[in-house]
């Protein structure tokens, strides 16, 4: 679901000045008059265009926001405490803003990687048919990028980052699967996608593809938070349908049904579902739903699919001899992984001495400089030389 920042007004400006500890003497020196500073600090009025230009340079804020002529960015709203964001996701959203700032900084210094232009990618928009929209967009995207409909997308993170998004795996509130935070940059939209590292790996992949749908459709709102509960909102229905068909196209479903043949009993269904999950990296819930929605003649009965869902995934995998493979796939669960693309850029910029250690820490160590030093030293970095 999306949330928009609150309108900027004189009281918001007063709050911003207080939070940045901009004192009356500072404002008097800036404007040459104590009265102007008093009026702004007391929230009596917004600044003039000239005053906003001076304040904007001081605070690092677009002057048109300070005059009330333009809606504030999410970053400004968060600093003001006026963005309507649930309390449990404020910290990860603020972290996403730091990642966007690091990406913006490294890009300005020339550290960037060519990416696919998102505006070129086709999306389907059919009124009252959100599931079909999601499916058609997945089909079109695979076709435009020449992806074999029978081949799994192995490096989904790398693929999404090649579209210009930043993807990080980190702990999120346990009822939140993913968060997407956009930023408008030179008439294009850049996104940070946070995936809950505590979810199991197939659900993480489904969530990442789901978030990609929000990016492709440029769904409205400052941020998008995907929580555990099901939603009947059209963007969520589209995103779920897109995720399933992008990861597990109909052609792949039919191919795997043909390979397995008719399912006569529960072991047959378990083998079918486990094969689909491990081959295409999709959750059991999404796999079973795909089978339930399929009209292909070899699709298992609803009764057998019900039985398949009435045991744990681990037990199901063990029963078909895939327990070890499933355990190996789950080894990365719970671990934090920084954005590969942003990590590459920020380390290159740090080696060239154009970004600070704190910026590196924001990207690879959740803002902890000591942990960043430990990671860099373990990777063989000579931090003394890098600082020279």
PyMOL commands that set and color helices and strands:
alter all, ss='L'
color gray80, all
select helices_A, chain A and resi 10-19+24-31+34-41+49-59+63-66+74-80+87-108+118-120+130-144+156-161+201-217+234-247+250-260+266-280+284-293+302-309+313-319+323-329+340-351+357-364+369-378+383-387
alter helices_A, ss='H'
color red, helices_A
select strands_A, chain A and resi 2-3+166-170+176-185+188-196+223-227
alter strands_A, ss='S'
color yellow, strands_A
deselect
rebuild
show_as cartoon
